[in-house]
Structure formats: C-alpha cells, structure tokens
Amino acid sequence: MEALAVIIESEIAHGSRRRFIAIVALVFIASVIATYAMHVSMSSMTELPMPGGWMLSPVFTPMCGRTWLRAAAGFIGMWIAMMTAMMLPSFAPVLSRDRGSVRASWSTAAGYAFVWTMTGLAAFTFGAILTAIMMRAPSIARCVPFASGVVVLMAGALQCSAWHARMLSCCRHASHRGWRGGVRHGLHCVACCAGLTATLFVFGVMDLRAMTLVTLAISAERLMPSFERVSQITGVMLLLLGAMLIVR
C-alpha cells in the first residue's frame, strides 16, 4: 500500500509539473507574439529627428491624435507583454515551487507583475517628462548621445558592483510566497535589472535585438551556476559599449 501511495503521489507530481510547463510555455509564446506585434506596429510610427543626430521615438508622446491616457495605456500594455517575455524564463523556477497550489502561484505572479507594472508606469512618466523637456530645449537634446553613453557606462559599473551581487543573490534564492513574496521578489528583481533596463531604454525599449540580448543576460545570471562571472562579463561589456558611445 505504501508503495502504491508513493507511485500515485509521484504521478500527481509529474502531472502537475507537465501542466505547469505547458502553461508557462503558452504564456511565454503569447507574450512573444504580442511583443512582436507591438514592435511591428510601433515601427510604422514616424520618429522625429532631433538636434544631435538622433531620432525621437513617439512612444512617450501623445502623437497621432492620442490622449495622454491612451499613450500611457498603450505603453503599459506594451511593457507588460515585453516584460512577460523577458522575465518569465528566469521567473518560472520561482513559480514552479508553488505549482502544487494554483492559488499560491497566481498570488505570487500577481505580486511580481504588480511591481513591474508600477515600474513601467514610473518609466513612462519619466520618459514623457524627459521627452517634453528635450522637445522644448534643443541644447539639452544635443546632449542625448553623450548622456546615453554615460547611462550605459553607469549600467556596466552597476553590474560589477557588490550591491548588484546582493540583489542577484536575493533573486536567485527567493523563499517567500504569495502576494507579499511576489512583491518582494519583484522589488529585488527590478533593482537587480536596473542597469540592463536602463540600457534597453537607451537602445530602444522595443528594439528586438536589444530585448533579446538583455533577456539572455538576465536569464543567464539567474539560472547559471557561475552567475557572478556572468554579471561581471556583462558589466565589462557594458562599460566598453558605454565608452564607445561617449567617444563617438
């Protein structure tokens, strides 16, 4: 009887795991498709040439007859799809601990998504303010290429810092569950991804190549055993890239 109970329990566990993997795979595929569709849609929008030889994306402006509310809603929708595609590969192992409880899994995911959604709202607000300033002050707009290099340089330094290593350790060893656990893990994750997220904004928040590289970097430093080395390598690459942007 004990052997039979063990077999039944094992089959239930395997079934739960298969369902979890299937759901995660479907969500990931859907988010990738949605992100690509939004990328294609945004690619058709006209960028504005700015002083300093760079192009301003309309993502932070209510152009084409849009209201600010509609512009913000569009950005948040894009942000949620993009972050789901980028963060799910590294967040799935955290969710897998709760796969035996649907309620616990959804609660953890909801807390995590809430933090990233609020981060997206803050990013849109900051981007909209910065865009408005640059459109009214050509002298500031001319500094954007140099400032972009500085941002990437700072992101590289952050990747190599002890603070980033501590935040990354918290992300890799998340033990809290439920809404609060999801929020806490989300806060650690946002802090840990600050440098890479800033770099993504520099090269274009919907640039598929930049998104792919950032996703690979985030997943590698969370899932690979030698995560500290991955962070250091990523940091050095960003330092070199930032220096190149400044010199250029």
C-alpha positions as CSV (number, residue, x, y, z in Angstrom):
1,M,0.0,0.0,0.0
2,E,2.8,2.4,0.9
3,A,4.5,1.7,-2.5
4,L,1.2,2.3,-4.3
5,A,0.7,5.6,-2.5
6,V,4.2,6.7,-3.4
7,I,3.6,5.8,-7.1
8,I,0.3,7.7,-7.1
9,E,1.9,10.7,-5.4
10,S,4.7,10.6,-8.0
11,E,2.2,10.6,-10.9
12,I,0.3,13.5,-9.5
13,A,3.6,15.5,-9.1
14,H,4.6,14.7,-12.6
15,G,1.2,15.7,-13.9
16,S,1.3,18.9,-12.0
17,R,4.8,19.6,-13.5
18,R,3.7,18.9,-17.0
19,R,0.7,21.2,-16.7
20,F,2.9,24.0,-15.2
21,I,5.4,23.7,-18.0
22,A,2.6,23.8,-20.6
23,I,1.0,26.9,-19.1
24,V,4.4,28.7,-18.8
25,A,5.2,27.8,-22.4
26,L,1.8,29.1,-23.7
27,V,2.1,32.4,-21.7
28,F,5.7,32.9,-23.0
29,I,4.7,32.2,-26.6
30,A,1.7,34.5,-26.3
31,S,3.8,37.3,-24.8
32,V,6.5,36.9,-27.5
33,I,3.8,37.2,-30.3
34,A,2.2,40.2,-28.6
35,T,5.6,41.9,-28.2
36,Y,6.5,41.3,-31.8
37,A,3.1,42.6,-33.0
38,M,3.6,45.8,-31.0
39,H,7.1,46.1,-32.3
40,V,5.7,46.0,-35.9
41,S,3.0,48.5,-35.0
42,M,5.5,50.9,-33.5
43,S,7.9,50.5,-36.4
44,S,5.3,52.1,-38.6
45,M,5.2,55.3,-36.4
46,T,7.3,58.2,-37.6
47,E,10.3,59.1,-35.5
48,L,11.3,62.7,-35.1
49,P,14.8,63.9,-36.0
50,M,16.4,65.7,-33.0
51,P,19.4,68.0,-32.6
52,G,22.5,65.9,-32.0
53,G,21.7,63.5,-34.8
54,W,19.4,61.1,-33.1
55,M,15.7,60.1,-33.6
56,L,13.0,60.5,-31.0
57,S,10.6,57.6,-30.6
58,P,6.9,58.7,-30.3
59,V,6.3,56.1,-27.6
60,F,6.4,58.7,-24.8
61,T,4.3,61.3,-26.6
62,P,0.5,61.5,-27.4
63,M,1.1,61.8,-31.1
64,C,-1.3,60.9,-33.9
65,G,-4.3,62.4,-32.1
66,R,-3.8,60.2,-29.0
67,T,-4.5,61.5,-25.5
68,W,-2.0,61.2,-22.7
69,L,-4.2,58.5,-21.1
70,R,-4.2,56.5,-24.3
71,A,-0.5,56.9,-24.7
72,A,0.1,55.7,-21.2
73,A,-2.2,52.7,-21.6
74,G,-0.5,51.7,-24.8
75,F,2.9,51.9,-23.2
76,I,1.8,49.9,-20.2
77,G,0.3,47.2,-22.4
78,M,3.5,47.0,-24.4
79,W,5.5,47.0,-21.2
80,I,3.6,44.1,-19.7
81,A,3.9,42.0,-22.8
82,M,7.6,42.8,-23.2
83,M,8.4,42.1,-19.5
84,T,6.5,38.9,-19.5
85,A,8.5,37.7,-22.5
86,M,11.8,38.9,-21.0
87,M,11.3,37.9,-17.3
88,L,9.3,34.7,-17.5
89,P,12.3,32.4,-18.3
90,S,14.0,33.4,-15.1
91,F,10.8,33.8,-13.0
92,A,9.4,30.4,-13.9
93,P,11.6,28.5,-11.5
94,V,10.3,30.6,-8.6
95,L,6.7,29.9,-9.7
96,S,7.4,26.2,-10.0
97,R,7.8,25.9,-6.2
98,D,4.1,26.7,-5.9
99,R,2.8,24.6,-8.8
100,G,1.0,22.3,-6.4
101,S,-1.2,25.3,-5.4
102,V,-2.9,27.3,-8.2
103,R,-3.9,30.0,-5.8
104,A,-0.4,30.4,-4.4
105,S,1.1,30.5,-7.9
106,W,-1.3,33.1,-9.1
107,S,-0.8,35.2,-6.0
108,T,3.0,35.2,-6.3
109,A,2.7,36.0,-10.0
110,A,0.3,38.8,-9.3
111,G,2.6,40.4,-6.8
112,Y,5.5,40.2,-9.1
113,A,3.6,41.6,-12.1
114,F,2.3,44.5,-9.9
115,V,5.8,45.6,-9.1
116,W,6.9,45.5,-12.8
117,T,3.7,47.3,-13.9
118,M,4.3,50.1,-11.4
119,T,7.9,50.3,-12.7
120,G,6.5,50.6,-16.2
121,L,4.2,53.4,-15.2
122,A,7.1,55.2,-13.5
123,A,9.3,54.7,-16.6
124,F,6.5,56.2,-18.8
125,T,6.1,59.2,-16.6
126,F,9.9,59.9,-16.5
127,G,10.2,59.3,-20.3
128,A,7.2,61.6,-21.0
129,I,8.7,64.4,-18.9
130,L,12.2,64.0,-20.4
131,T,10.7,63.9,-23.9
132,A,8.8,67.1,-23.3
133,I,11.9,68.9,-22.0
134,M,14.0,67.8,-25.0
135,M,11.4,68.9,-27.5
136,R,11.4,72.4,-25.9
137,A,15.2,72.7,-25.3
138,P,17.4,71.8,-28.3
139,S,20.5,72.4,-26.3
140,I,19.5,69.5,-23.9
141,A,18.6,67.3,-26.9
142,R,22.1,67.7,-28.3
143,C,23.5,66.1,-25.2
144,V,21.4,62.9,-25.5
145,P,24.0,60.8,-27.5
146,F,26.7,61.6,-24.8
147,A,24.2,61.1,-22.0
148,S,23.3,57.7,-23.5
149,G,26.9,56.6,-23.3
150,V,27.1,57.7,-19.6
151,V,23.9,55.7,-18.8
152,V,25.4,52.6,-20.4
153,L,28.7,53.2,-18.6
154,M,26.9,53.5,-15.2
155,A,24.9,50.4,-16.0
156,G,28.1,48.5,-16.6
157,A,29.5,49.7,-13.3
158,L,26.3,48.7,-11.5
159,Q,26.5,45.2,-13.0
160,C,30.0,44.8,-11.5
161,S,29.1,46.2,-8.0
162,A,28.7,44.3,-4.8
163,W,25.2,45.8,-4.4
164,H,24.1,44.1,-7.7
165,A,25.6,40.8,-6.4
166,R,23.5,41.1,-3.2
167,M,20.3,41.8,-5.2
168,L,21.0,39.0,-7.6
169,S,21.5,36.6,-4.7
170,C,18.1,37.6,-3.3
171,C,16.5,36.9,-6.8
172,R,18.2,33.5,-7.0
173,H,17.2,32.4,-3.6
174,A,13.6,33.8,-3.2
175,S,11.9,31.8,-0.5
176,H,8.7,33.9,0.2
177,R,5.4,33.0,-1.5
178,G,2.1,34.6,-2.1
179,W,1.3,38.2,-2.9
180,R,3.9,39.6,-0.5
181,G,6.5,37.1,-1.7
182,G,5.8,38.1,-5.3
183,V,6.1,41.8,-4.4
184,R,9.3,41.3,-2.5
185,H,10.8,39.2,-5.3
186,G,9.6,41.8,-7.8
187,L,11.4,44.6,-5.9
188,H,14.6,42.7,-5.8
189,C,14.3,41.8,-9.5
190,V,13.6,45.4,-10.5
191,A,16.6,46.6,-8.5
192,C,18.8,43.8,-10.0
193,C,17.7,44.6,-13.5
194,A,18.0,48.4,-13.2
195,G,21.2,48.7,-15.2
196,L,20.1,46.3,-18.0
197,T,16.7,48.0,-18.2
198,A,18.3,51.4,-18.5
199,T,20.4,50.1,-21.3
200,L,17.3,48.8,-23.0
201,F,15.8,52.3,-23.0
202,V,19.0,53.7,-24.4
203,F,18.9,51.4,-27.5
204,G,15.1,51.4,-27.8
205,V,12.6,49.9,-25.5
206,M,11.1,47.9,-28.3
207,D,14.3,47.1,-30.2
208,L,14.1,43.3,-30.6
209,R,17.8,42.8,-30.8
210,A,18.4,44.7,-27.5
211,M,15.5,42.9,-25.9
212,T,16.9,39.5,-26.9
213,L,20.4,40.3,-25.5
214,V,19.0,41.7,-22.3
215,T,16.8,38.7,-21.8
216,L,19.7,36.3,-22.3
217,A,21.8,38.3,-19.8
218,I,19.1,38.3,-17.2
219,S,18.3,34.6,-17.6
220,A,22.0,33.7,-17.6
221,E,22.8,35.5,-14.4
222,R,19.8,34.0,-12.6
223,L,20.0,30.4,-13.9
224,M,23.6,29.6,-14.5
225,P,25.8,28.3,-11.6
226,S,28.5,30.9,-12.2
227,F,26.2,33.8,-12.0
228,E,28.7,36.2,-10.6
229,R,31.0,35.7,-13.5
230,V,28.1,36.3,-15.9
231,S,27.3,39.6,-14.2
232,Q,31.0,40.6,-14.4
233,I,31.2,39.8,-18.1
234,T,28.0,41.7,-18.8
235,G,29.2,44.6,-16.8
236,V,32.6,44.8,-18.6
237,M,30.8,44.6,-22.0
238,L,28.5,47.5,-21.0
239,L,31.5,49.5,-19.8
240,L,33.2,49.1,-23.1
241,L,30.0,49.9,-25.0
242,G,29.3,53.0,-22.9
243,A,32.9,54.2,-23.5
244,M,32.4,53.7,-27.3
245,L,29.2,55.7,-27.2
246,I,30.8,58.6,-25.3
247,V,33.9,58.7,-27.6
248,R,31.7,58.6,-30.7
